[in-house]
Amino acid sequence: MNFRYYTRREALRINVSGWVCNLSDGSVAGVFEGEEEDVETLIRWCRQGPDSAQVTELIVQPEEYRGEFQSFSIRF
């Protein structure tokens, strides 16, 4: 399925920075930064994910923009 790869590809396409990683329980976590509209677009995309994904829950925790990231990466 590789949700992380497709999330990174989508984030780069819409100019969102941050990271995404797999957790030990099989879920995926991430941090997104960018223009509010672009981040919201990526969140909407994550609700469905790529065709092979089965998203059952999405938890969003808004935070203050910190400008920490210059690109979007996959963390291991």
HTML snippet that shows the backbone in 3Dmol.js (N, CA, C, O; Angstrom):
<script src="https://3Dmol.org/build/3Dmol-min.js"></script>
<div id="view" style="width:600px;height:400px;position:relative"></div>
<script>
const pdb = `
ATOM      1  N   MET A   1       0.833  -1.189   0.000  1.00  0.00           N
ATOM      2  CA  MET A   1       0.000   0.000   0.000  1.00  0.00           C
ATOM      3  C   MET A   1       0.875   1.251   0.000  1.00  0.00           C
ATOM      4  O   MET A   1       0.669   2.129  -0.837  1.00  0.00           O
ATOM      5  N   ASN A   2       1.838   1.362   0.901  1.00  0.00           N
ATOM      6  CA  ASN A   2       2.799   2.455   0.984  1.00  0.00           C
ATOM      7  C   ASN A   2       2.147   3.832   1.106  1.00  0.00           C
ATOM      8  O   ASN A   2       2.408   4.729   0.304  1.00  0.00           O
ATOM      9  N   PHE A   3       1.321   3.980   2.093  1.00  0.00           N
ATOM     10  CA  PHE A   3       0.627   5.241   2.363  1.00  0.00           C
ATOM     11  C   PHE A   3       1.613   6.399   2.490  1.00  0.00           C
ATOM     12  O   PHE A   3       1.338   7.508   2.031  1.00  0.00           O
ATOM     13  N   ARG A   4       2.765   6.138   3.116  1.00  0.00           N
ATOM     14  CA  ARG A   4       3.758   7.203   3.318  1.00  0.00           C
ATOM     15  C   ARG A   4       4.250   7.767   1.995  1.00  0.00           C
ATOM     16  O   ARG A   4       4.327   8.984   1.826  1.00  0.00           O
ATOM     17  N   TYR A   5       4.579   6.894   1.062  1.00  0.00           N
ATOM     18  CA  TYR A   5       5.085   7.329  -0.232  1.00  0.00           C
ATOM     19  C   TYR A   5       4.070   8.227  -0.940  1.00  0.00           C
ATOM     20  O   TYR A   5       4.421   9.297  -1.438  1.00  0.00           O
ATOM     21  N   TYR A   6       2.829   7.794  -0.983  1.00  0.00           N
ATOM     22  CA  TYR A   6       1.798   8.565  -1.673  1.00  0.00           C
ATOM     23  C   TYR A   6       1.472   9.868  -0.943  1.00  0.00           C
ATOM     24  O   TYR A   6       1.151  10.873  -1.578  1.00  0.00           O
ATOM     25  N   THR A   7       1.553   9.853   0.383  1.00  0.00           N
ATOM     26  CA  THR A   7       1.334  11.087   1.142  1.00  0.00           C
ATOM     27  C   THR A   7       2.428  12.095   0.821  1.00  0.00           C
ATOM     28  O   THR A   7       2.144  13.273   0.607  1.00  0.00           O
ATOM     29  N   ARG A   8       3.668  11.642   0.785  1.00  0.00           N
ATOM     30  CA  ARG A   8       4.783  12.536   0.444  1.00  0.00           C
ATOM     31  C   ARG A   8       4.604  13.102  -0.961  1.00  0.00           C
ATOM     32  O   ARG A   8       4.787  14.299  -1.181  1.00  0.00           O
ATOM     33  N   ARG A   9       4.252  12.250  -1.895  1.00  0.00           N
ATOM     34  CA  ARG A   9       4.056  12.699  -3.280  1.00  0.00           C
ATOM     35  C   ARG A   9       2.975  13.774  -3.359  1.00  0.00           C
ATOM     36  O   ARG A   9       3.145  14.785  -4.040  1.00  0.00           O
ATOM     37  N   GLU A  10       1.867  13.550  -2.662  1.00  0.00           N
ATOM     38  CA  GLU A  10       0.776  14.528  -2.665  1.00  0.00           C
ATOM     39  C   GLU A  10       1.209  15.821  -1.975  1.00  0.00           C
ATOM     40  O   GLU A  10       0.900  16.909  -2.460  1.00  0.00           O
ATOM     41  N   ALA A  11       1.918  15.716  -0.854  1.00  0.00           N
ATOM     42  CA  ALA A  11       2.390  16.900  -0.129  1.00  0.00           C
ATOM     43  C   ALA A  11       3.307  17.744  -1.008  1.00  0.00           C
ATOM     44  O   ALA A  11       3.165  18.966  -1.052  1.00  0.00           O
ATOM     45  N   LEU A  12       4.234  17.115  -1.699  1.00  0.00           N
ATOM     46  CA  LEU A  12       5.139  17.856  -2.580  1.00  0.00           C
ATOM     47  C   LEU A  12       4.372  18.509  -3.722  1.00  0.00           C
ATOM     48  O   LEU A  12       4.700  19.619  -4.143  1.00  0.00           O
ATOM     49  N   ARG A  13       3.360  17.824  -4.219  1.00  0.00           N
ATOM     50  CA  ARG A  13       2.557  18.362  -5.330  1.00  0.00           C
ATOM     51  C   ARG A  13       1.849  19.651  -4.934  1.00  0.00           C
ATOM     52  O   ARG A  13       1.712  20.561  -5.752  1.00  0.00           O
ATOM     53  N   ILE A  14       1.395  19.734  -3.674  1.00  0.00           N
ATOM     54  CA  ILE A  14       0.631  20.913  -3.249  1.00  0.00           C
ATOM     55  C   ILE A  14       1.435  21.844  -2.340  1.00  0.00           C
ATOM     56  O   ILE A  14       0.878  22.745  -1.714  1.00  0.00           O
ATOM     57  N   ASN A  15       2.762  21.614  -2.273  1.00  0.00           N
ATOM     58  CA  ASN A  15       3.669  22.515  -1.555  1.00  0.00           C
ATOM     59  C   ASN A  15       3.452  22.523  -0.041  1.00  0.00           C
ATOM     60  O   ASN A  15       3.441  23.584   0.583  1.00  0.00           O
ATOM     61  N   VAL A  16       3.281  21.351   0.538  1.00  0.00           N
ATOM     62  CA  VAL A  16       3.192  21.204   1.994  1.00  0.00           C
ATOM     63  C   VAL A  16       4.480  20.537   2.463  1.00  0.00           C
ATOM     64  O   VAL A  16       4.951  19.589   1.836  1.00  0.00           O
ATOM     65  N   SER A  17       5.044  21.021   3.550  1.00  0.00           N
ATOM     66  CA  SER A  17       6.252  20.418   4.111  1.00  0.00           C
ATOM     67  C   SER A  17       5.901  19.653   5.381  1.00  0.00           C
ATOM     68  O   SER A  17       4.788  19.765   5.895  1.00  0.00           O
ATOM     69  N   GLY A  18       6.862  18.872   5.886  1.00  0.00           N
ATOM     70  CA  GLY A  18       6.646  18.101   7.104  1.00  0.00           C
ATOM     71  C   GLY A  18       7.197  16.706   6.974  1.00  0.00           C
ATOM     72  O   GLY A  18       8.208  16.491   6.306  1.00  0.00           O
ATOM     73  N   TRP A  19       6.540  15.754   7.605  1.00  0.00           N
ATOM     74  CA  TRP A  19       6.990  14.362   7.559  1.00  0.00           C
ATOM     75  C   TRP A  19       5.824  13.412   7.799  1.00  0.00           C
ATOM     76  O   TRP A  19       4.747  13.810   8.243  1.00  0.00           O
ATOM     77  N   VAL A  20       6.075  12.139   7.490  1.00  0.00           N
ATOM     78  CA  VAL A  20       5.114  11.066   7.723  1.00  0.00           C
ATOM     79  C   VAL A  20       5.904   9.810   8.094  1.00  0.00           C
ATOM     80  O   VAL A  20       7.003   9.592   7.584  1.00  0.00           O
ATOM     81  N   CYS A  21       5.341   8.982   8.985  1.00  0.00           N
ATOM     82  CA  CYS A  21       6.027   7.744   9.381  1.00  0.00           C
ATOM     83  C   CYS A  21       5.010   6.677   9.771  1.00  0.00           C
ATOM     84  O   CYS A  21       3.868   6.978  10.117  1.00  0.00           O
ATOM     85  N   ASN A  22       5.453   5.425   9.705  1.00  0.00           N
ATOM     86  CA  ASN A  22       4.651   4.304  10.202  1.00  0.00           C
ATOM     87  C   ASN A  22       4.884   4.157  11.693  1.00  0.00           C
ATOM     88  O   ASN A  22       6.001   4.355  12.171  1.00  0.00           O
ATOM     89  N   LEU A  23       3.848   3.814  12.425  1.00  0.00           N
ATOM     90  CA  LEU A  23       3.966   3.518  13.848  1.00  0.00           C
ATOM     91  C   LEU A  23       3.951   2.008  14.055  1.00  0.00           C
ATOM     92  O   LEU A  23       3.547   1.259  13.165  1.00  0.00           O
ATOM     93  N   SER A  24       4.384   1.571  15.211  1.00  0.00           N
ATOM     94  CA  SER A  24       4.503   0.132  15.471  1.00  0.00           C
ATOM     95  C   SER A  24       3.166  -0.605  15.420  1.00  0.00           C
ATOM     96  O   SER A  24       3.137  -1.814  15.192  1.00  0.00           O
ATOM     97  N   ASP A  25       2.060   0.112  15.631  1.00  0.00           N
ATOM     98  CA  ASP A  25       0.742  -0.536  15.588  1.00  0.00           C
ATOM     99  C   ASP A  25       0.157  -0.607  14.176  1.00  0.00           C
ATOM    100  O   ASP A  25      -0.977  -1.051  13.992  1.00  0.00           O
ATOM    101  N   GLY A  26       0.938  -0.166  13.176  1.00  0.00           N
ATOM    102  CA  GLY A  26       0.480  -0.213  11.796  1.00  0.00           C
ATOM    103  C   GLY A  26      -0.173   1.063  11.315  1.00  0.00           C
ATOM    104  O   GLY A  26      -0.482   1.187  10.130  1.00  0.00           O
ATOM    105  N   SER A  27      -0.388   2.010  12.203  1.00  0.00           N
ATOM    106  CA  SER A  27      -0.974   3.286  11.796  1.00  0.00           C
ATOM    107  C   SER A  27       0.125   4.216  11.274  1.00  0.00           C
ATOM    108  O   SER A  27       1.312   3.896  11.338  1.00  0.00           O
ATOM    109  N   VAL A  28      -0.289   5.352  10.766  1.00  0.00           N
ATOM    110  CA  VAL A  28       0.625   6.329  10.191  1.00  0.00           C
ATOM    111  C   VAL A  28       0.459   7.642  10.936  1.00  0.00           C
ATOM    112  O   VAL A  28      -0.660   8.040  11.260  1.00  0.00           O
ATOM    113  N   ALA A  29       1.573   8.317  11.210  1.00  0.00           N
ATOM    114  CA  ALA A  29       1.552   9.632  11.852  1.00  0.00           C
ATOM    115  C   ALA A  29       2.275  10.621  10.951  1.00  0.00           C
ATOM    116  O   ALA A  29       3.121  10.239  10.144  1.00  0.00           O
ATOM    117  N   GLY A  30       1.933  11.889  11.098  1.00  0.00           N
ATOM    118  CA  GLY A  30       2.610  12.899  10.299  1.00  0.00           C
ATOM    119  C   GLY A  30       2.440  14.282  10.868  1.00  0.00           C
ATOM    120  O   GLY A  30       1.580  14.529  11.714  1.00  0.00           O
ATOM    121  N   VAL A  31       3.274  15.180  10.389  1.00  0.00           N
ATOM    122  CA  VAL A  31       3.202  16.600  10.713  1.00  0.00           C
ATOM    123  C   VAL A  31       3.224  17.342   9.387  1.00  0.00           C
ATOM    124  O   VAL A  31       4.087  17.099   8.545  1.00  0.00           O
ATOM    125  N   PHE A  32       2.268  18.250   9.206  1.00  0.00           N
ATOM    126  CA  PHE A  32       2.151  18.999   7.957  1.00  0.00           C
ATOM    127  C   PHE A  32       2.289  20.489   8.239  1.00  0.00           C
ATOM    128  O   PHE A  32       1.717  20.992   9.206  1.00  0.00           O
ATOM    129  N   GLU A  33       3.049  21.202   7.399  1.00  0.00           N
ATOM    130  CA  GLU A  33       3.177  22.657   7.489  1.00  0.00           C
ATOM    131  C   GLU A  33       2.987  23.270   6.115  1.00  0.00           C
ATOM    132  O   GLU A  33       3.366  22.688   5.099  1.00  0.00           O
ATOM    133  N   GLY A  34       2.399  24.447   6.102  1.00  0.00           N
ATOM    134  CA  GLY A  34       2.222  25.166   4.854  1.00  0.00           C
ATOM    135  C   GLY A  34       1.065  26.130   4.971  1.00  0.00           C
ATOM    136  O   GLY A  34       0.560  26.394   6.062  1.00  0.00           O
ATOM    137  N   GLU A  35       0.657  26.648   3.838  1.00  0.00           N
ATOM    138  CA  GLU A  35      -0.512  27.513   3.809  1.00  0.00           C
ATOM    139  C   GLU A  35      -1.712  26.713   4.306  1.00  0.00           C
ATOM    140  O   GLU A  35      -1.853  25.532   3.989  1.00  0.00           O
ATOM    141  N   GLU A  36      -2.567  27.356   5.078  1.00  0.00           N
ATOM    142  CA  GLU A  36      -3.696  26.656   5.695  1.00  0.00           C
ATOM    143  C   GLU A  36      -4.526  25.889   4.673  1.00  0.00           C
ATOM    144  O   GLU A  36      -4.898  24.740   4.910  1.00  0.00           O
ATOM    145  N   GLU A  37      -4.814  26.513   3.548  1.00  0.00           N
ATOM    146  CA  GLU A  37      -5.625  25.863   2.513  1.00  0.00           C
ATOM    147  C   GLU A  37      -4.927  24.613   1.967  1.00  0.00           C
ATOM    148  O   GLU A  37      -5.577  23.599   1.712  1.00  0.00           O
ATOM    149  N   ASP A  38      -3.609  24.687   1.789  1.00  0.00           N
ATOM    150  CA  ASP A  38      -2.854  23.539   1.279  1.00  0.00           C
ATOM    151  C   ASP A  38      -2.824  22.401   2.297  1.00  0.00           C
ATOM    152  O   ASP A  38      -2.969  21.234   1.935  1.00  0.00           O
ATOM    153  N   VAL A  39      -2.637  22.744   3.565  1.00  0.00           N
ATOM    154  CA  VAL A  39      -2.642  21.721   4.615  1.00  0.00           C
ATOM    155  C   VAL A  39      -4.016  21.060   4.687  1.00  0.00           C
ATOM    156  O   VAL A  39      -4.110  19.840   4.825  1.00  0.00           O
ATOM    157  N   GLU A  40      -5.076  21.852   4.596  1.00  0.00           N
ATOM    158  CA  GLU A  40      -6.433  21.288   4.606  1.00  0.00           C
ATOM    159  C   GLU A  40      -6.651  20.359   3.415  1.00  0.00           C
ATOM    160  O   GLU A  40      -7.314  19.330   3.542  1.00  0.00           O
ATOM    161  N   THR A  41      -6.097  20.720   2.265  1.00  0.00           N
ATOM    162  CA  THR A  41      -6.196  19.862   1.083  1.00  0.00           C
ATOM    163  C   THR A  41      -5.516  18.526   1.331  1.00  0.00           C
ATOM    164  O   THR A  41      -6.052  17.480   0.967  1.00  0.00           O
ATOM    165  N   LEU A  42      -4.336  18.553   1.950  1.00  0.00           N
ATOM    166  CA  LEU A  42      -3.628  17.306   2.245  1.00  0.00           C
ATOM    167  C   LEU A  42      -4.384  16.474   3.283  1.00  0.00           C
ATOM    168  O   LEU A  42      -4.429  15.248   3.179  1.00  0.00           O
ATOM    169  N   ILE A  43      -4.964  17.117   4.260  1.00  0.00           N
ATOM    170  CA  ILE A  43      -5.760  16.392   5.259  1.00  0.00           C
ATOM    171  C   ILE A  43      -6.951  15.707   4.586  1.00  0.00           C
ATOM    172  O   ILE A  43      -7.246  14.547   4.875  1.00  0.00           O
ATOM    173  N   ARG A  44      -7.635  16.423   3.691  1.00  0.00           N
ATOM    174  CA  ARG A  44      -8.756  15.807   2.961  1.00  0.00           C
ATOM    175  C   ARG A  44      -8.275  14.604   2.154  1.00  0.00           C
ATOM    176  O   ARG A  44      -8.938  13.568   2.117  1.00  0.00           O
ATOM    177  N   TRP A  45      -7.117  14.746   1.508  1.00  0.00           N
ATOM    178  CA  TRP A  45      -6.566  13.634   0.744  1.00  0.00           C
ATOM    179  C   TRP A  45      -6.296  12.440   1.666  1.00  0.00           C
ATOM    180  O   TRP A  45      -6.590  11.300   1.305  1.00  0.00           O
ATOM    181  N   CYS A  46      -5.742  12.695   2.846  1.00  0.00           N
ATOM    182  CA  CYS A  46      -5.415  11.621   3.796  1.00  0.00           C
ATOM    183  C   CYS A  46      -6.657  10.886   4.281  1.00  0.00           C
ATOM    184  O   CYS A  46      -6.579   9.710   4.637  1.00  0.00           O
ATOM    185  N   ARG A  47      -7.788  11.554   4.299  1.00  0.00           N
ATOM    186  CA  ARG A  47      -9.023  10.886   4.731  1.00  0.00           C
ATOM    187  C   ARG A  47      -9.366   9.724   3.802  1.00  0.00           C
ATOM    188  O   ARG A  47     -10.003   8.761   4.228  1.00  0.00           O
ATOM    189  N   GLN A  48      -8.954   9.804   2.549  1.00  0.00           N
ATOM    190  CA  GLN A  48      -9.190   8.722   1.588  1.00  0.00           C
ATOM    191  C   GLN A  48      -7.919   7.947   1.309  1.00  0.00           C
ATOM    192  O   GLN A  48      -7.944   6.718   1.231  1.00  0.00           O
ATOM    193  N   GLY A  49      -6.806   8.651   1.156  1.00  0.00           N
ATOM    194  CA  GLY A  49      -5.532   8.014   0.846  1.00  0.00           C
ATOM    195  C   GLY A  49      -5.497   7.496  -0.575  1.00  0.00           C
ATOM    196  O   GLY A  49      -6.406   7.762  -1.362  1.00  0.00           O
ATOM    197  N   PRO A  50      -4.444   6.754  -0.911  1.00  0.00           N
ATOM    198  CA  PRO A  50      -4.356   6.167  -2.249  1.00  0.00           C
ATOM    199  C   PRO A  50      -5.391   5.054  -2.407  1.00  0.00           C
ATOM    200  O   PRO A  50      -6.000   4.612  -1.432  1.00  0.00           O
ATOM    201  N   ASP A  51      -5.578   4.615  -3.637  1.00  0.00           N
ATOM    202  CA  ASP A  51      -6.598   3.603  -3.928  1.00  0.00           C
ATOM    203  C   ASP A  51      -6.463   2.349  -3.073  1.00  0.00           C
ATOM    204  O   ASP A  51      -7.467   1.749  -2.691  1.00  0.00           O
ATOM    205  N   SER A  52      -5.245   1.953  -2.773  1.00  0.00           N
ATOM    206  CA  SER A  52      -5.027   0.707  -2.032  1.00  0.00           C
ATOM    207  C   SER A  52      -5.181   0.856  -0.518  1.00  0.00           C
ATOM    208  O   SER A  52      -5.079  -0.132   0.210  1.00  0.00           O
ATOM    209  N   ALA A  53      -5.423   2.070  -0.037  1.00  0.00           N
ATOM    210  CA  ALA A  53      -5.502   2.318   1.409  1.00  0.00           C
ATOM    211  C   ALA A  53      -6.904   2.076   1.951  1.00  0.00           C
ATOM    212  O   ALA A  53      -7.901   2.174   1.236  1.00  0.00           O
ATOM    213  N   GLN A  54      -6.940   1.761   3.224  1.00  0.00           N
ATOM    214  CA  GLN A  54      -8.210   1.650   3.938  1.00  0.00           C
ATOM    215  C   GLN A  54      -8.087   2.514   5.199  1.00  0.00           C
ATOM    216  O   GLN A  54      -7.629   2.048   6.242  1.00  0.00           O
ATOM    217  N   VAL A  55      -8.501   3.772   5.086  1.00  0.00           N
ATOM    218  CA  VAL A  55      -8.408   4.711   6.202  1.00  0.00           C
ATOM    219  C   VAL A  55      -9.640   4.533   7.079  1.00  0.00           C
ATOM    220  O   VAL A  55     -10.768   4.689   6.612  1.00  0.00           O
ATOM    221  N   THR A  56      -9.424   4.206   8.344  1.00  0.00           N
ATOM    222  CA  THR A  56     -10.542   4.000   9.265  1.00  0.00           C
ATOM    223  C   THR A  56     -10.709   5.158  10.239  1.00  0.00           C
ATOM    224  O   THR A  56     -11.790   5.352  10.795  1.00  0.00           O
ATOM    225  N   GLU A  57      -9.653   5.924  10.448  1.00  0.00           N
ATOM    226  CA  GLU A  57      -9.727   7.047  11.386  1.00  0.00           C
ATOM    227  C   GLU A  57      -8.628   8.044  11.049  1.00  0.00           C
ATOM    228  O   GLU A  57      -7.522   7.660  10.670  1.00  0.00           O
ATOM    229  N   LEU A  58      -8.942   9.319  11.191  1.00  0.00           N
ATOM    230  CA  LEU A  58      -7.951  10.380  11.005  1.00  0.00           C
ATOM    231  C   LEU A  58      -8.106  11.358  12.153  1.00  0.00           C
ATOM    232  O   LEU A  58      -9.170  11.948  12.339  1.00  0.00           O
ATOM    233  N   ILE A  59      -7.053  11.525  12.915  1.00  0.00           N
ATOM    234  CA  ILE A  59      -7.062  12.451  14.049  1.00  0.00           C
ATOM    235  C   ILE A  59      -6.189  13.642  13.679  1.00  0.00           C
ATOM    236  O   ILE A  59      -5.021  13.475  13.328  1.00  0.00           O
ATOM    237  N   VAL A  60      -6.749  14.834  13.755  1.00  0.00           N
ATOM    238  CA  VAL A  60      -6.024  16.060  13.419  1.00  0.00           C
ATOM    239  C   VAL A  60      -5.872  16.888  14.683  1.00  0.00           C
ATOM    240  O   VAL A  60      -6.843  17.127  15.401  1.00  0.00           O
ATOM    241  N   GLN A  61      -4.652  17.324  14.950  1.00  0.00           N
ATOM    242  CA  GLN A  61      -4.367  18.175  16.104  1.00  0.00           C
ATOM    243  C   GLN A  61      -3.692  19.448  15.606  1.00  0.00           C
ATOM    244  O   GLN A  61      -2.473  19.470  15.439  1.00  0.00           O
ATOM    245  N   PRO A  62      -4.464  20.508  15.365  1.00  0.00           N
ATOM    246  CA  PRO A  62      -3.875  21.763  14.886  1.00  0.00           C
ATOM    247  C   PRO A  62      -2.878  22.337  15.900  1.00  0.00           C
ATOM    248  O   PRO A  62      -3.084  22.257  17.111  1.00  0.00           O
ATOM    249  N   GLU A  63      -1.803  22.912  15.378  1.00  0.00           N
ATOM    250  CA  GLU A  63      -0.787  23.559  16.198  1.00  0.00           C
ATOM    251  C   GLU A  63      -0.378  24.870  15.542  1.00  0.00           C
ATOM    252  O   GLU A  63      -0.692  25.119  14.378  1.00  0.00           O
ATOM    253  N   GLU A  64       0.322  25.701  16.299  1.00  0.00           N
ATOM    254  CA  GLU A  64       0.873  26.941  15.759  1.00  0.00           C
ATOM    255  C   GLU A  64       1.896  26.612  14.676  1.00  0.00           C
ATOM    256  O   GLU A  64       2.651  25.647  14.795  1.00  0.00           O
ATOM    257  N   TYR A  65       1.912  27.413  13.632  1.00  0.00           N
ATOM    258  CA  TYR A  65       2.918  27.262  12.580  1.00  0.00           C
ATOM    259  C   TYR A  65       4.289  27.595  13.158  1.00  0.00           C
ATOM    260  O   TYR A  65       4.461  28.630  13.801  1.00  0.00           O
ATOM    261  N   ARG A  66       5.259  26.721  12.928  1.00  0.00           N
ATOM    262  CA  ARG A  66       6.610  26.923  13.460  1.00  0.00           C
ATOM    263  C   ARG A  66       7.663  27.114  12.378  1.00  0.00           C
ATOM    264  O   ARG A  66       8.767  27.574  12.668  1.00  0.00           O
ATOM    265  N   GLY A  67       7.343  26.772  11.154  1.00  0.00           N
ATOM    266  CA  GLY A  67       8.318  26.908  10.074  1.00  0.00           C
ATOM    267  C   GLY A  67       9.512  25.981  10.223  1.00  0.00           C
ATOM    268  O   GLY A  67      10.629  26.344   9.854  1.00  0.00           O
ATOM    269  N   GLU A  68       9.291  24.798  10.757  1.00  0.00           N
ATOM    270  CA  GLU A  68      10.379  23.850  11.036  1.00  0.00           C
ATOM    271  C   GLU A  68      10.901  23.121   9.800  1.00  0.00           C
ATOM    272  O   GLU A  68      12.059  22.704   9.781  1.00  0.00           O
ATOM    273  N   PHE A  69      10.084  22.961   8.785  1.00  0.00           N
ATOM    274  CA  PHE A  69      10.417  22.049   7.696  1.00  0.00           C
ATOM    275  C   PHE A  69      10.576  22.786   6.370  1.00  0.00           C
ATOM    276  O   PHE A  69       9.827  23.712   6.060  1.00  0.00           O
ATOM    277  N   GLN A  70      11.572  22.350   5.594  1.00  0.00           N
ATOM    278  CA  GLN A  70      11.820  22.925   4.275  1.00  0.00           C
ATOM    279  C   GLN A  70      11.301  22.025   3.159  1.00  0.00           C
ATOM    280  O   GLN A  70      11.134  22.470   2.023  1.00  0.00           O
ATOM    281  N   SER A  71      11.048  20.760   3.485  1.00  0.00           N
ATOM    282  CA  SER A  71      10.563  19.803   2.493  1.00  0.00           C
ATOM    283  C   SER A  71       9.669  18.786   3.202  1.00  0.00           C
ATOM    284  O   SER A  71       9.327  18.960   4.371  1.00  0.00           O
ATOM    285  N   PHE A  72       9.301  17.746   2.498  1.00  0.00           N
ATOM    286  CA  PHE A  72       8.462  16.705   3.091  1.00  0.00           C
ATOM    287  C   PHE A  72       9.224  15.396   3.036  1.00  0.00           C
ATOM    288  O   PHE A  72       9.710  15.003   1.976  1.00  0.00           O
ATOM    289  N   SER A  73       9.333  14.715   4.174  1.00  0.00           N
ATOM    290  CA  SER A  73      10.139  13.496   4.226  1.00  0.00           C
ATOM    291  C   SER A  73       9.352  12.321   4.795  1.00  0.00           C
ATOM    292  O   SER A  73       8.322  12.484   5.450  1.00  0.00           O
ATOM    293  N   ILE A  74       9.872  11.145   4.520  1.00  0.00           N
ATOM    294  CA  ILE A  74       9.375   9.914   5.120  1.00  0.00           C
ATOM    295  C   ILE A  74      10.353   9.553   6.219  1.00  0.00           C
ATOM    296  O   ILE A  74      11.550   9.402   5.972  1.00  0.00           O
ATOM    297  N   ARG A  75       9.848   9.418   7.420  1.00  0.00           N
ATOM    298  CA  ARG A  75      10.701   9.047   8.554  1.00  0.00           C
ATOM    299  C   ARG A  75      10.563   7.560   8.827  1.00  0.00           C
ATOM    300  O   ARG A  75       9.519   6.956   8.584  1.00  0.00           O
ATOM    301  N   PHE A  76      11.633   6.995   9.331  1.00  0.00           N
ATOM    302  CA  PHE A  76      11.660   5.556   9.634  1.00  0.00           C
ATOM    303  C   PHE A  76      11.903   5.329  11.102  1.00  0.00           C
ATOM    304  O   PHE A  76      11.960   4.183  11.548  1.00  0.00           O
TER     305      PHE A  76
END
`;
const viewer = $3Dmol.createViewer("view");
viewer.addModel(pdb, "pdb");
viewer.setStyle({}, {cartoon: {color: "spectrum"}});
viewer.zoomTo();
viewer.render();
</script>
